[in-house]
Amino acid sequence: MMGREKLVQFCVVIIIILVNFAWAEDRVIKPLELDMFADELPDMPRIKGFDFADGFPVPTKLNIGMYHKLWKFHRDLPATPVFAYGTTKENATVPGPTIEALHGVHTHIKWTNYLPSKHILPWDPTIPTATPHKGKGIPTVVHLHGGIDEPESDGHSGAWFTARFKDRGPSWTRKTYNYHNMQHPGTLWYHDHAMGLTRVNLLAGLVGAYIIRQPSLELPLGLPYDEEFDRPLVVFDRSFSTDGSIYMDPKGNNPSIHPQWQPEYFGDAIVVNGKAWPHMTVRRRKYRFRIINASNARFFNFSFDNGLKFAIVGSDSAYIEKRVTVNSFLLAPSEIADVVVDFSKSKSKLVLLTNDAAYPYPSGDPVNAANSKVMKFIIKPKHEFDTSKIPKTLIKYPPPSLSATGVLTRYISLYEYTSPIDEPTHLYINGLPYEAPATETPKVGTTEIWNVINLTEDNHPLHIHLGLFTVLDQTELVDVDEFKECMLKNNDAIECGVHRYAVGRKPRVPAYENGWKNVFKLMPGHITKILVRFSYIHSNESYPFDATAEPGYVYHCHILDHEDNAMMRPLKFTQ
């Protein structure tokens, strides 16, 4: 039982939280109080992740810090306290600078924490959380999402550090990370990954784009390639208080269990490249947009309000083999869509990028007048001579093979647990907490089949560090409640007769998601079969580093509130 003194302290904390909650609710800005499309879309600063010597590209070292500063998300909104990446505090931005690397040329980055001792957002120590030994400081660690690099540079959740490396987590290894950039060309992004603080550190602003280019392979495609017409769009949602600060509910859905933790964060203001509902003036020609969903939990189903189409050329960090033209596409948190839009095809001078994905996805609330709009494009009237093109065939990588002998098959199950009032308390993979020893221990260079069973009501975007995968199929589970009851008791898909239940409909995997990915949307009540490759997809070669080294890797749901509590498991490699 809880001692009397601890009980009193806990009650005081709850009362303070409730008072703060009531006070904060009165101060939240209604999103439609802000004019939409008032601010111009920024293009974030670009940093070269390489240098030149005697006319040839060579590795370079960058120093990028994390700073506490003010940022203007909207013309009519007071400046917002944020955490921002940058080479200096003055030029730090939200999102951070776009880092452009070259295939085959290493980029070394020293990530330094200059943040204050206290966070700008509430966070919950009752979930598994990075806790400074000295009692103060904000733990941070940077993960290059989609990067294929050694464990020491992967941004392990336990490798966190506080300001100027004064305090370090149990898995901390080094100050400077080495990004090999030996993988295929494509779009990645970097973000904070500290244990239990990922959701609040990203909400505070710690995100940024990273592009690996391979001109010899990409230029012949003829896609828009220069800075004016090849633009990252980092999209996320936020709520704001009247003083401009980011609003995050300080009261949990189960305050007697977790005083602050909520199962998902949603904000009504849609932010693109650091501006709420911006506008962009474009010429009547083709533009390439690398769209990164950097939201904590919001899915986006993007479309144009005038019927303009998207030509999808890449998904996550890889090109797809053949372009796919669509009217709309669904992007989960952390997913990336590499698209080309030909504004010369527009019959109107104005076009809105819109969203109609329910939140939480797929069975939550419908979008409203605020979060159904993303940004506006103003199209110049004059048609232009445009030499760029959208080829039918892009880059073909060796197809996945199921013929190899000894392919290991795993079953991975996703669970959500609830309180007596049926509110989520935590989420686990395979019924295990993050701290339990690794159960997924692949051999370096191998290929595995993972059957991922989603026994929750949410769509979970699965992200696997280091490995890339392709989706083989999805199958609906019948009599799912009966199967779930057995799984909660035994946590063994074979013993519970998964093949008797995996006989429902098979939703089609969208054509633009048929290639190699590092995130995939796991439909509720379905089993998703993926082929995971732990080697380079473009060459089938193994890694030029020791992937078996400490601290290892992880895989997790990329709804950040789920990842933090604690839908994440260790991934350890063997030789």
FENSUL-V859997 format. One record per residue. N is the residue number from 1. RES is the residue in one small letter. SS is DSSP state (helix for helix, strand for strand, loop for the rest). OMEGA is omega in degrees with one decimal (none if undefined). Layout:
BEGIN
n:N res:RES ss:SS omega:OMEGA
n:N res:RES ss:SS omega:OMEGA
END
This chain:
BEGIN
n:1 res:m ss:loop omega:179.1
n:2 res:m ss:loop omega:178.2
n:3 res:g ss:loop omega:-176.6
n:4 res:r ss:helix omega:-177.5
n:5 res:e ss:helix omega:179.2
n:6 res:k ss:helix omega:179.4
n:7 res:l ss:helix omega:178.5
n:8 res:v ss:helix omega:179.2
n:9 res:q ss:helix omega:-179.5
n:10 res:f ss:helix omega:179.3
n:11 res:c ss:helix omega:178.0
n:12 res:v ss:helix omega:178.8
n:13 res:v ss:helix omega:-178.7
n:14 res:i ss:helix omega:179.6
n:15 res:i ss:helix omega:178.7
n:16 res:i ss:helix omega:179.8
n:17 res:i ss:helix omega:-178.9
n:18 res:l ss:helix omega:177.4
n:19 res:v ss:helix omega:179.0
n:20 res:n ss:helix omega:179.7
n:21 res:f ss:helix omega:-179.4
n:22 res:a ss:helix omega:179.6
n:23 res:w ss:helix omega:-177.0
n:24 res:a ss:helix omega:-178.4
n:25 res:e ss:helix omega:-179.9
n:26 res:d ss:helix omega:-173.6
n:27 res:r ss:helix omega:-178.4
n:28 res:v ss:strand omega:179.3
n:29 res:i ss:loop omega:170.7
n:30 res:k ss:loop omega:-170.2
n:31 res:p ss:helix omega:-177.5
n:32 res:l ss:helix omega:171.2
n:33 res:e ss:helix omega:178.1
n:34 res:l ss:loop omega:177.6
n:35 res:d ss:loop omega:175.6
n:36 res:m ss:loop omega:172.8
n:37 res:f ss:loop omega:-179.0
n:38 res:a ss:loop omega:-174.4
n:39 res:d ss:loop omega:176.8
n:40 res:e ss:strand omega:178.2
n:41 res:l ss:loop omega:176.2
n:42 res:p ss:loop omega:165.0
n:43 res:d ss:loop omega:-172.7
n:44 res:m ss:loop omega:177.5
n:45 res:p ss:loop omega:179.6
n:46 res:r ss:strand omega:-179.1
n:47 res:i ss:strand omega:176.7
n:48 res:k ss:strand omega:178.2
n:49 res:g ss:loop omega:179.9
n:50 res:f ss:loop omega:177.8
n:51 res:d ss:strand omega:177.6
n:52 res:f ss:strand omega:172.8
n:53 res:a ss:strand omega:-177.4
n:54 res:d ss:loop omega:176.3
n:55 res:g ss:loop omega:-179.0
n:56 res:f ss:strand omega:178.8
n:57 res:p ss:strand omega:179.5
n:58 res:v ss:strand omega:179.3
n:59 res:p ss:loop omega:177.0
n:60 res:t ss:strand omega:176.4
n:61 res:k ss:strand omega:178.2
n:62 res:l ss:strand omega:172.7
n:63 res:n ss:strand omega:-177.7
n:64 res:i ss:strand omega:-178.1
n:65 res:g ss:strand omega:173.4
n:66 res:m ss:strand omega:-170.7
n:67 res:y ss:strand omega:172.4
n:68 res:h ss:strand omega:-177.7
n:69 res:k ss:strand omega:177.0
n:70 res:l ss:strand omega:-177.9
n:71 res:w ss:strand omega:178.9
n:72 res:k ss:loop omega:177.4
n:73 res:f ss:loop omega:-177.7
n:74 res:h ss:loop omega:-178.9
n:75 res:r ss:loop omega:-173.2
n:76 res:d ss:loop omega:-180.0
n:77 res:l ss:loop omega:175.0
n:78 res:p ss:loop omega:179.8
n:79 res:a ss:loop omega:-172.6
n:80 res:t ss:strand omega:170.7
n:81 res:p ss:strand omega:-178.2
n:82 res:v ss:strand omega:164.4
n:83 res:f ss:strand omega:-171.9
n:84 res:a ss:strand omega:173.8
n:85 res:y ss:strand omega:175.0
n:86 res:g ss:strand omega:176.9
n:87 res:t ss:loop omega:171.5
n:88 res:t ss:loop omega:178.0
n:89 res:k ss:loop omega:-177.0
n:90 res:e ss:loop omega:-177.4
n:91 res:n ss:loop omega:176.5
n:92 res:a ss:loop omega:-173.5
n:93 res:t ss:strand omega:172.6
n:94 res:v ss:loop omega:-4.8
n:95 res:p ss:loop omega:-178.0
n:96 res:g ss:loop omega:-179.2
n:97 res:p ss:loop omega:174.3
n:98 res:t ss:strand omega:-179.6
n:99 res:i ss:strand omega:-178.8
n:100 res:e ss:strand omega:-178.3
n:101 res:a ss:strand omega:176.3
n:102 res:l ss:strand omega:176.7
n:103 res:h ss:loop omega:176.5
n:104 res:g ss:loop omega:-179.2
n:105 res:v ss:loop omega:-176.4
n:106 res:h ss:loop omega:170.7
n:107 res:t ss:strand omega:178.3
n:108 res:h ss:strand omega:-179.0
n:109 res:i ss:strand omega:170.2
n:110 res:k ss:strand omega:178.0
n:111 res:w ss:strand omega:-177.2
n:112 res:t ss:strand omega:-178.9
n:113 res:n ss:strand omega:175.2
n:114 res:y ss:loop omega:-173.5
n:115 res:l ss:loop omega:-179.3
n:116 res:p ss:loop omega:-177.2
n:117 res:s ss:loop omega:-176.3
n:118 res:k ss:loop omega:-179.0
n:119 res:h ss:loop omega:177.0
n:120 res:i ss:loop omega:-179.1
n:121 res:l ss:loop omega:177.3
n:122 res:p ss:loop omega:174.0
n:123 res:w ss:loop omega:-164.9
n:124 res:d ss:loop omega:-179.1
n:125 res:p ss:loop omega:-179.9
n:126 res:t ss:loop omega:172.0
n:127 res:i ss:loop omega:-180.0
n:128 res:p ss:loop omega:-168.3
n:129 res:t ss:loop omega:171.5
n:130 res:a ss:loop omega:-176.2
n:131 res:t ss:loop omega:179.1
n:132 res:p ss:loop omega:-178.5
n:133 res:h ss:loop omega:-176.6
n:134 res:k ss:loop omega:171.5
n:135 res:g ss:loop omega:178.0
n:136 res:k ss:loop omega:-176.5
n:137 res:g ss:loop omega:-179.2
n:138 res:i ss:loop omega:178.7
n:139 res:p ss:loop omega:174.9
n:140 res:t ss:strand omega:170.4
n:141 res:v ss:loop omega:-172.4
n:142 res:v ss:strand omega:174.0
n:143 res:h ss:strand omega:172.4
n:144 res:l ss:strand omega:-173.2
n:145 res:h ss:strand omega:-176.2
n:146 res:g ss:loop omega:-179.9
n:147 res:g ss:loop omega:177.0
n:148 res:i ss:loop omega:-171.4
n:149 res:d ss:loop omega:-176.4
n:150 res:e ss:loop omega:-177.2
n:151 res:p ss:helix omega:-176.8
n:152 res:e ss:helix omega:-178.4
n:153 res:s ss:helix omega:-174.4
n:154 res:d ss:loop omega:-177.5
n:155 res:g ss:loop omega:179.8
n:156 res:h ss:loop omega:-175.4
n:157 res:s ss:loop omega:179.0
n:158 res:g ss:loop omega:-178.7
n:159 res:a ss:loop omega:-174.9
n:160 res:w ss:loop omega:177.4
n:161 res:f ss:strand omega:178.4
n:162 res:t ss:loop omega:-173.6
n:163 res:a ss:helix omega:177.4
n:164 res:r ss:helix omega:175.1
n:165 res:f ss:helix omega:-178.4
n:166 res:k ss:loop omega:178.4
n:167 res:d ss:loop omega:-174.1
n:168 res:r ss:strand omega:-179.7
n:169 res:g ss:loop omega:-175.0
n:170 res:p ss:loop omega:-178.5
n:171 res:s ss:loop omega:-177.6
n:172 res:w ss:loop omega:-176.8
n:173 res:t ss:loop omega:-171.3
n:174 res:r ss:loop omega:178.1
n:175 res:k ss:loop omega:-175.3
n:176 res:t ss:strand omega:179.7
n:177 res:y ss:strand omega:178.1
n:178 res:n ss:strand omega:176.3
n:179 res:y ss:strand omega:-172.7
n:180 res:h ss:loop omega:-178.2
n:181 res:n ss:loop omega:178.7
n:182 res:m ss:loop omega:-176.2
n:183 res:q ss:loop omega:178.7
n:184 res:h ss:loop omega:177.7
n:185 res:p ss:loop omega:178.4
n:186 res:g ss:strand omega:-174.7
n:187 res:t ss:strand omega:176.4
n:188 res:l ss:strand omega:169.8
n:189 res:w ss:strand omega:-178.9
n:190 res:y ss:strand omega:-178.4
n:191 res:h ss:strand omega:178.9
n:192 res:d ss:strand omega:-176.5
n:193 res:h ss:loop omega:-177.2
n:194 res:a ss:loop omega:-177.2
n:195 res:m ss:loop omega:175.8
n:196 res:g ss:loop omega:-178.2
n:197 res:l ss:loop omega:-177.0
n:198 res:t ss:helix omega:-175.4
n:199 res:r ss:helix omega:-177.8
n:200 res:v ss:helix omega:178.7
n:201 res:n ss:helix omega:174.8
n:202 res:l ss:helix omega:176.0
n:203 res:l ss:helix omega:-179.9
n:204 res:a ss:loop omega:173.7
n:205 res:g ss:loop omega:-172.4
n:206 res:l ss:loop omega:177.2
n:207 res:v ss:strand omega:176.2
n:208 res:g ss:strand omega:-177.6
n:209 res:a ss:strand omega:179.6
n:210 res:y ss:strand omega:-176.2
n:211 res:i ss:strand omega:171.3
n:212 res:i ss:strand omega:-179.5
n:213 res:r ss:strand omega:174.3
n:214 res:q ss:loop omega:-171.9
n:215 res:p ss:helix omega:-177.7
n:216 res:s ss:helix omega:-179.3
n:217 res:l ss:helix omega:-171.6
n:218 res:e ss:helix omega:-176.5
n:219 res:l ss:helix omega:178.0
n:220 res:p ss:helix omega:178.9
n:221 res:l ss:helix omega:178.5
n:222 res:g ss:loop omega:178.9
n:223 res:l ss:loop omega:171.7
n:224 res:p ss:loop omega:-168.7
n:225 res:y ss:loop omega:-176.5
n:226 res:d ss:loop omega:-170.1
n:227 res:e ss:loop omega:-176.7
n:228 res:e ss:loop omega:-172.5
n:229 res:f ss:loop omega:178.3
n:230 res:d ss:strand omega:-167.0
n:231 res:r ss:strand omega:168.1
n:232 res:p ss:strand omega:172.9
n:233 res:l ss:strand omega:179.5
n:234 res:v ss:strand omega:-170.8
n:235 res:v ss:strand omega:173.2
n:236 res:f ss:strand omega:-178.4
n:237 res:d ss:strand omega:179.7
n:238 res:r ss:strand omega:166.8
n:239 res:s ss:loop omega:-176.3
n:240 res:f ss:strand omega:171.9
n:241 res:s ss:strand omega:-176.7
n:242 res:t ss:loop omega:177.4
n:243 res:d ss:loop omega:178.4
n:244 res:g ss:loop omega:-176.9
n:245 res:s ss:loop omega:176.0
n:246 res:i ss:strand omega:180.0
n:247 res:y ss:loop omega:173.2
n:248 res:m ss:loop omega:-177.6
n:249 res:d ss:loop omega:-179.0
n:250 res:p ss:loop omega:-177.0
n:251 res:k ss:loop omega:178.9
n:252 res:g ss:loop omega:177.4
n:253 res:n ss:loop omega:172.5
n:254 res:n ss:strand omega:-171.0
n:255 res:p ss:loop omega:178.3
n:256 res:s ss:loop omega:179.1
n:257 res:i ss:loop omega:176.8
n:258 res:h ss:strand omega:-175.0
n:259 res:p ss:loop omega:-175.9
n:260 res:q ss:loop omega:-168.4
n:261 res:w ss:loop omega:174.8
n:262 res:q ss:loop omega:-177.2
n:263 res:p ss:loop omega:175.8
n:264 res:e ss:loop omega:172.7
n:265 res:y ss:loop omega:174.1
n:266 res:f ss:loop omega:172.4
n:267 res:g ss:loop omega:-177.0
n:268 res:d ss:loop omega:178.1
n:269 res:a ss:strand omega:179.2
n:270 res:i ss:strand omega:-173.4
n:271 res:v ss:strand omega:176.4
n:272 res:v ss:strand omega:-178.8
n:273 res:n ss:loop omega:172.9
n:274 res:g ss:loop omega:177.9
n:275 res:k ss:strand omega:179.2
n:276 res:a ss:strand omega:-180.0
n:277 res:w ss:loop omega:-177.6
n:278 res:p ss:loop omega:171.8
n:279 res:h ss:strand omega:177.7
n:280 res:m ss:strand omega:174.8
n:281 res:t ss:strand omega:-176.9
n:282 res:v ss:strand omega:175.4
n:283 res:r ss:strand omega:-179.3
n:284 res:r ss:strand omega:-177.8
n:285 res:r ss:loop omega:-177.7
n:286 res:k ss:strand omega:173.2
n:287 res:y ss:strand omega:175.3
n:288 res:r ss:strand omega:178.8
n:289 res:f ss:strand omega:175.4
n:290 res:r ss:strand omega:-170.5
n:291 res:i ss:strand omega:-178.7
n:292 res:i ss:strand omega:175.2
n:293 res:n ss:strand omega:-178.5
n:294 res:a ss:loop omega:177.8
n:295 res:s ss:loop omega:173.8
n:296 res:n ss:loop omega:-172.9
n:297 res:a ss:loop omega:-172.6
n:298 res:r ss:loop omega:168.5
n:299 res:f ss:loop omega:173.9
n:300 res:f ss:strand omega:169.1
n:301 res:n ss:strand omega:-170.8
n:302 res:f ss:strand omega:170.4
n:303 res:s ss:strand omega:173.9
n:304 res:f ss:strand omega:-175.0
n:305 res:d ss:loop omega:178.3
n:306 res:n ss:loop omega:176.5
n:307 res:g ss:loop omega:176.2
n:308 res:l ss:loop omega:-173.0
n:309 res:k ss:loop omega:173.8
n:310 res:f ss:strand omega:168.9
n:311 res:a ss:strand omega:-177.2
n:312 res:i ss:strand omega:-177.9
n:313 res:v ss:strand omega:179.3
n:314 res:g ss:strand omega:178.5
n:315 res:s ss:strand omega:-171.8
n:316 res:d ss:loop omega:-171.5
n:317 res:s ss:loop omega:-174.0
n:318 res:a ss:strand omega:168.8
n:319 res:y ss:strand omega:169.6
n:320 res:i ss:strand omega:-174.0
n:321 res:e ss:strand omega:-178.7
n:322 res:k ss:strand omega:-179.9
n:323 res:r ss:strand omega:178.3
n:324 res:v ss:strand omega:-179.6
n:325 res:t ss:strand omega:-174.7
n:326 res:v ss:strand omega:172.9
n:327 res:n ss:loop omega:-179.0
n:328 res:s ss:strand omega:175.7
n:329 res:f ss:strand omega:-176.3
n:330 res:l ss:strand omega:-178.3
n:331 res:l ss:strand omega:178.5
n:332 res:a ss:loop omega:173.4
n:333 res:p ss:loop omega:179.4
n:334 res:s ss:loop omega:175.9
n:335 res:e ss:loop omega:-179.9
n:336 res:i ss:strand omega:172.6
n:337 res:a ss:strand omega:177.8
n:338 res:d ss:strand omega:-171.2
n:339 res:v ss:strand omega:171.8
n:340 res:v ss:strand omega:177.9
n:341 res:v ss:strand omega:179.1
n:342 res:d ss:strand omega:-177.5
n:343 res:f ss:helix omega:174.9
n:344 res:s ss:helix omega:179.7
n:345 res:k ss:helix omega:-176.9
n:346 res:s ss:loop omega:177.5
n:347 res:k ss:loop omega:179.8
n:348 res:s ss:loop omega:-179.6
n:349 res:k ss:loop omega:179.0
n:350 res:l ss:strand omega:175.9
n:351 res:v ss:strand omega:179.6
n:352 res:l ss:strand omega:168.1
n:353 res:l ss:strand omega:-171.6
n:354 res:t ss:strand omega:-178.0
n:355 res:n ss:strand omega:176.2
n:356 res:d ss:loop omega:179.8
n:357 res:a ss:loop omega:176.9
n:358 res:a ss:loop omega:178.6
n:359 res:y ss:strand omega:-8.1
n:360 res:p ss:loop omega:-177.4
n:361 res:y ss:loop omega:12.7
n:362 res:p ss:loop omega:-167.8
n:363 res:s ss:loop omega:-177.7
n:364 res:g ss:loop omega:-177.4
n:365 res:d ss:strand omega:173.4
n:366 res:p ss:loop omega:179.4
n:367 res:v ss:loop omega:178.1
n:368 res:n ss:loop omega:-175.1
n:369 res:a ss:loop omega:-178.1
n:370 res:a ss:loop omega:-173.4
n:371 res:n ss:loop omega:173.6
n:372 res:s ss:loop omega:179.9
n:373 res:k ss:strand omega:-175.1
n:374 res:v ss:strand omega:179.4
n:375 res:m ss:strand omega:-179.4
n:376 res:k ss:strand omega:172.9
n:377 res:f ss:strand omega:176.1
n:378 res:i ss:strand omega:-171.1
n:379 res:i ss:strand omega:178.5
n:380 res:k ss:strand omega:-173.1
n:381 res:p ss:strand omega:-172.3
n:382 res:k ss:strand omega:174.9
n:383 res:h ss:strand omega:-175.8
n:384 res:e ss:loop omega:171.1
n:385 res:f ss:loop omega:-172.3
n:386 res:d ss:loop omega:-177.8
n:387 res:t ss:loop omega:179.5
n:388 res:s ss:loop omega:-178.5
n:389 res:k ss:loop omega:176.4
n:390 res:i ss:loop omega:-175.0
n:391 res:p ss:loop omega:177.7
n:392 res:k ss:loop omega:-179.8
n:393 res:t ss:strand omega:-175.6
n:394 res:l ss:loop omega:-179.6
n:395 res:i ss:loop omega:179.8
n:396 res:k ss:loop omega:176.1
n:397 res:y ss:loop omega:178.0
n:398 res:p ss:loop omega:-177.2
n:399 res:p ss:loop omega:176.1
n:400 res:p ss:loop omega:-178.2
n:401 res:s ss:loop omega:176.0
n:402 res:l ss:loop omega:-174.0
n:403 res:s ss:loop omega:-177.8
n:404 res:a ss:loop omega:179.9
n:405 res:t ss:loop omega:174.7
n:406 res:g ss:loop omega:177.4
n:407 res:v ss:loop omega:-176.8
n:408 res:l ss:strand omega:178.3
n:409 res:t ss:strand omega:178.3
n:410 res:r ss:strand omega:171.1
n:411 res:y ss:strand omega:-177.9
n:412 res:i ss:strand omega:-176.0
n:413 res:s ss:strand omega:-179.1
n:414 res:l ss:strand omega:-177.4
n:415 res:y ss:strand omega:169.2
n:416 res:e ss:strand omega:-178.4
n:417 res:y ss:strand omega:-173.8
n:418 res:t ss:strand omega:178.3
n:419 res:s ss:loop omega:177.4
n:420 res:p ss:loop omega:177.4
n:421 res:i ss:loop omega:174.6
n:422 res:d ss:loop omega:173.1
n:423 res:e ss:loop omega:-178.7
n:424 res:p ss:strand omega:175.7
n:425 res:t ss:strand omega:178.0
n:426 res:h ss:strand omega:-179.8
n:427 res:l ss:strand omega:-178.6
n:428 res:y ss:strand omega:169.1
n:429 res:i ss:strand omega:-178.8
n:430 res:n ss:loop omega:177.2
n:431 res:g ss:loop omega:-174.8
n:432 res:l ss:strand omega:172.5
n:433 res:p ss:loop omega:-179.6
n:434 res:y ss:loop omega:-172.9
n:435 res:e ss:loop omega:179.8
n:436 res:a ss:loop omega:-179.0
n:437 res:p ss:loop omega:-178.0
n:438 res:a ss:loop omega:174.0
n:439 res:t ss:loop omega:176.1
n:440 res:e ss:strand omega:-174.7
n:441 res:t ss:loop omega:-177.0
n:442 res:p ss:loop omega:171.6
n:443 res:k ss:strand omega:178.1
n:444 res:v ss:loop omega:176.8
n:445 res:g ss:loop omega:-177.3
n:446 res:t ss:loop omega:174.7
n:447 res:t ss:strand omega:179.9
n:448 res:e ss:strand omega:171.6
n:449 res:i ss:strand omega:175.2
n:450 res:w ss:strand omega:172.4
n:451 res:n ss:strand omega:-173.4
n:452 res:v ss:strand omega:-173.9
n:453 res:i ss:strand omega:-179.7
n:454 res:n ss:strand omega:-178.8
n:455 res:l ss:loop omega:178.3
n:456 res:t ss:loop omega:-180.0
n:457 res:e ss:loop omega:-179.0
n:458 res:d ss:loop omega:169.5
n:459 res:n ss:loop omega:-175.7
n:460 res:h ss:strand omega:174.0
n:461 res:p ss:strand omega:-178.1
n:462 res:l ss:strand omega:177.0
n:463 res:h ss:strand omega:178.4
n:464 res:i ss:strand omega:177.0
n:465 res:h ss:loop omega:177.9
n:466 res:l ss:loop omega:-175.0
n:467 res:g ss:loop omega:169.4
n:468 res:l ss:strand omega:-176.0
n:469 res:f ss:strand omega:173.6
n:470 res:t ss:strand omega:-174.9
n:471 res:v ss:strand omega:179.8
n:472 res:l ss:strand omega:175.4
n:473 res:d ss:strand omega:171.0
n:474 res:q ss:strand omega:-178.6
n:475 res:t ss:strand omega:177.8
n:476 res:e ss:strand omega:175.6
n:477 res:l ss:loop omega:174.8
n:478 res:v ss:loop omega:-178.2
n:479 res:d ss:loop omega:-170.5
n:480 res:v ss:helix omega:179.4
n:481 res:d ss:helix omega:178.1
n:482 res:e ss:helix omega:178.8
n:483 res:f ss:helix omega:-179.4
n:484 res:k ss:helix omega:179.5
n:485 res:e ss:helix omega:177.9
n:486 res:c ss:helix omega:-177.9
n:487 res:m ss:helix omega:178.5
n:488 res:l ss:helix omega:-179.7
n:489 res:k ss:helix omega:-170.8
n:490 res:n ss:helix omega:-179.2
n:491 res:n ss:loop omega:-179.6
n:492 res:d ss:loop omega:-173.8
n:493 res:a ss:loop omega:-179.2
n:494 res:i ss:loop omega:179.7
n:495 res:e ss:loop omega:-179.5
n:496 res:c ss:loop omega:174.9
n:497 res:g ss:loop omega:-176.1
n:498 res:v ss:helix omega:-176.2
n:499 res:h ss:helix omega:175.5
n:500 res:r ss:helix omega:-177.4
n:501 res:y ss:helix omega:-177.5
n:502 res:a ss:loop omega:-176.5
n:503 res:v ss:loop omega:-178.5
n:504 res:g ss:loop omega:-178.6
n:505 res:r ss:loop omega:-179.9
n:506 res:k ss:loop omega:179.1
n:507 res:p ss:loop omega:-178.9
n:508 res:r ss:loop omega:173.0
n:509 res:v ss:loop omega:-179.0
n:510 res:p ss:loop omega:-176.2
n:511 res:a ss:helix omega:-177.6
n:512 res:y ss:helix omega:176.6
n:513 res:e ss:helix omega:-179.2
n:514 res:n ss:loop omega:-178.4
n:515 res:g ss:loop omega:-179.1
n:516 res:w ss:loop omega:-176.0
n:517 res:k ss:strand omega:170.1
n:518 res:n ss:loop omega:174.7
n:519 res:v ss:strand omega:171.6
n:520 res:f ss:strand omega:-177.0
n:521 res:k ss:strand omega:-178.6
n:522 res:l ss:strand omega:-176.2
n:523 res:m ss:loop omega:178.5
n:524 res:p ss:loop omega:178.6
n:525 res:g ss:loop omega:-179.8
n:526 res:h ss:strand omega:169.0
n:527 res:i ss:strand omega:-176.6
n:528 res:t ss:strand omega:-179.8
n:529 res:k ss:strand omega:179.0
n:530 res:i ss:strand omega:173.6
n:531 res:l ss:strand omega:-175.1
n:532 res:v ss:strand omega:179.9
n:533 res:r ss:strand omega:178.5
n:534 res:f ss:loop omega:174.1
n:535 res:s ss:loop omega:179.3
n:536 res:y ss:loop omega:-177.9
n:537 res:i ss:loop omega:-175.9
n:538 res:h ss:loop omega:-176.5
n:539 res:s ss:loop omega:-173.6
n:540 res:n ss:loop omega:179.7
n:541 res:e ss:loop omega:176.3
n:542 res:s ss:loop omega:-172.1
n:543 res:y ss:loop omega:177.8
n:544 res:p ss:loop omega:179.9
n:545 res:f ss:loop omega:-178.2
n:546 res:d ss:loop omega:-179.3
n:547 res:a ss:loop omega:179.4
n:548 res:t ss:loop omega:-177.0
n:549 res:a ss:loop omega:174.2
n:550 res:e ss:loop omega:9.2
n:551 res:p ss:loop omega:-178.5
n:552 res:g ss:loop omega:-175.7
n:553 res:y ss:strand omega:176.9
n:554 res:v ss:strand omega:165.2
n:555 res:y ss:strand omega:-170.6
n:556 res:h ss:strand omega:167.5
n:557 res:c ss:strand omega:-178.4
n:558 res:h ss:loop omega:159.7
n:559 res:i ss:loop omega:-164.8
n:560 res:l ss:helix omega:178.4
n:561 res:d ss:helix omega:176.1
n:562 res:h ss:helix omega:179.3
n:563 res:e ss:helix omega:-177.6
n:564 res:d ss:loop omega:-172.2
n:565 res:n ss:loop omega:-20.5
n:566 res:a ss:loop omega:-177.4
n:567 res:m ss:loop omega:-178.6
n:568 res:m ss:strand omega:179.9
n:569 res:r ss:strand omega:176.5
n:570 res:p ss:strand omega:178.4
n:571 res:l ss:strand omega:-175.6
n:572 res:k ss:loop omega:-177.2
n:573 res:f ss:loop omega:176.8
n:574 res:t ss:strand omega:177.5
n:575 res:q ss:loop omega:none
END
